[in-house]
Amino acid sequence: MSGQRVDVKVVMLGKEYVGKTSLVERYVHDRFLVGPYQNTIGAAFVAKVMCVGDRTVTLGIWDTAGSERYEAMSRIYYRGAKAAIVCYDLTDSSSFERAKFWVKELRSLEEGCQIYLCGTKSDLLEEDRRRRRVDFHDVQDYADSKCSKAFEDIKAQLFETSSKTGQSVDELFQKVAEDYVSVAAFQVMTGVYSPPIKISSRLMHSSPAGDLPDHHHNSAEQPPLSLTEDKGVDLSQKANPYFYSCCHH
Ligand SMILES: Nc1nc2c(ncn2[C@@H]2O[C@H](COP(=O)(O)OP(=O)(O)OP(=O)(O)O)[C@@H](O)[C@H]2O)c(=O)[nH]1
């Protein structure tokens, strides 16, 4: 897999337990893992090749840890991202507050990053509508609003998904890829296109959960996680069975 081209760097952000890993699992492996919850440590990477019309697009997805103790690390992972899927749990209002925190950061620091707000666990609402704690229209109003007087429009797109049933999961990632193709076409026209990046085979290696590579403890001195042929990164990931591999079609 050495030299795998990544067109779009996508970062998953959101409070812990909102279901970021489950979303990636559903999308990449079309499965929903049951069993005890395992929090993400550091981040995990997976690439997925998909089609947009007659074009092939490779998404490089970084699944970050939601725990606030990894907040500084998540900042490193979102650098240079072309898309951010900011997740919140539809049954947990505090998770939406956390989502807003990430949106504000992205809007002020990552100008070129498209934001996708993703309300997770919609299946729980199918079971009992009273469990909803985040109103769809409130999120829509927020997505259409401005971050603050000083910042530009949030311009986020909104999805409600279930990793358990698969509802709207493919649609979400498909939209990310489609938007990339549209934006890239526009950039080619206007002469600001930046070419795809390649990932090293070292990206595929992971260390066991809890066994953080040195650079994870020393993020200030580390370069941003740009995916170049020369600089792979080791990953710490969830313990088995949350073990990502690269490039599933
Ligand atoms: N019912 C239901 N449960 C879900 C869904 N998505 C995730 N969960 C459950 O929510 C819990 C947390 O899911 P994760 O995917 O591990 O959450 P995370 O955001 O990656 O968590 P961190 O790694 O701590 O940041 C797990 O018990 C999942 O089974 C969903 O769509 N529906």
PDBQT file of the ligand as one rigid body, heavy atoms in Angstrom, charges set to zero:
ROOT
HETATM    1  N1  LIG A 301     -27.391   2.768  19.306  1.00  0.00    +0.000 N 
HETATM    2  C1  LIG A 301     -26.261   3.247  18.765  1.00  0.00    +0.000 A 
HETATM    3  N2  LIG A 301     -25.122   3.224  19.479  1.00  0.00    +0.000 NA
HETATM    4  C2  LIG A 301     -24.002   3.722  18.901  1.00  0.00    +0.000 A 
HETATM    5  C3  LIG A 301     -24.008   4.273  17.606  1.00  0.00    +0.000 A 
HETATM    6  N3  LIG A 301     -22.756   4.689  17.321  1.00  0.00    +0.000 NA
HETATM    7  C4  LIG A 301     -22.020   4.394  18.388  1.00  0.00    +0.000 A 
HETATM    8  N4  LIG A 301     -22.746   3.804  19.344  1.00  0.00    +0.000 N 
HETATM    9  C5  LIG A 301     -22.275   3.340  20.652  1.00  0.00    +0.000 C 
HETATM   10  O1  LIG A 301     -21.736   4.450  21.359  1.00  0.00    +0.000 OA
HETATM   11  C6  LIG A 301     -20.570   4.070  22.078  1.00  0.00    +0.000 C 
HETATM   12  C7  LIG A 301     -19.395   4.932  21.665  1.00  0.00    +0.000 C 
HETATM   13  O2  LIG A 301     -19.085   4.697  20.301  1.00  0.00    +0.000 OA
HETATM   14  P1  LIG A 301     -17.646   4.992  19.687  1.00  0.00    +0.000 P 
HETATM   15  O3  LIG A 301     -17.782   4.850  18.222  1.00  0.00    +0.000 OA
HETATM   16  O4  LIG A 301     -16.620   4.168  20.341  1.00  0.00    +0.000 OA
HETATM   17  O5  LIG A 301     -17.469   6.507  20.121  1.00  0.00    +0.000 OA
HETATM   18  P2  LIG A 301     -16.248   7.491  19.849  1.00  0.00    +0.000 P 
HETATM   19  O6  LIG A 301     -16.822   8.813  19.543  1.00  0.00    +0.000 OA
HETATM   20  O7  LIG A 301     -15.320   6.931  18.831  1.00  0.00    +0.000 OA
HETATM   21  O8  LIG A 301     -15.563   7.556  21.263  1.00  0.00    +0.000 OA
HETATM   22  P3  LIG A 301     -14.064   8.021  21.646  1.00  0.00    +0.000 P 
HETATM   23  O9  LIG A 301     -13.151   7.041  21.014  1.00  0.00    +0.000 OA
HETATM   24  O10 LIG A 301     -14.015   7.976  23.122  1.00  0.00    +0.000 OA
HETATM   25  O11 LIG A 301     -13.866   9.411  21.122  1.00  0.00    +0.000 OA
HETATM   26  C8  LIG A 301     -20.358   2.583  21.778  1.00  0.00    +0.000 C 
HETATM   27  O12 LIG A 301     -20.909   1.834  22.839  1.00  0.00    +0.000 OA
HETATM   28  C9  LIG A 301     -21.131   2.358  20.493  1.00  0.00    +0.000 C 
HETATM   29  O13 LIG A 301     -21.621   1.026  20.370  1.00  0.00    +0.000 OA
HETATM   30  C10 LIG A 301     -25.246   4.287  16.867  1.00  0.00    +0.000 A 
HETATM   31  O14 LIG A 301     -25.360   4.745  15.736  1.00  0.00    +0.000 OA
HETATM   32  N5  LIG A 301     -26.337   3.766  17.518  1.00  0.00    +0.000 N 
ENDROOT
TORSDOF 0
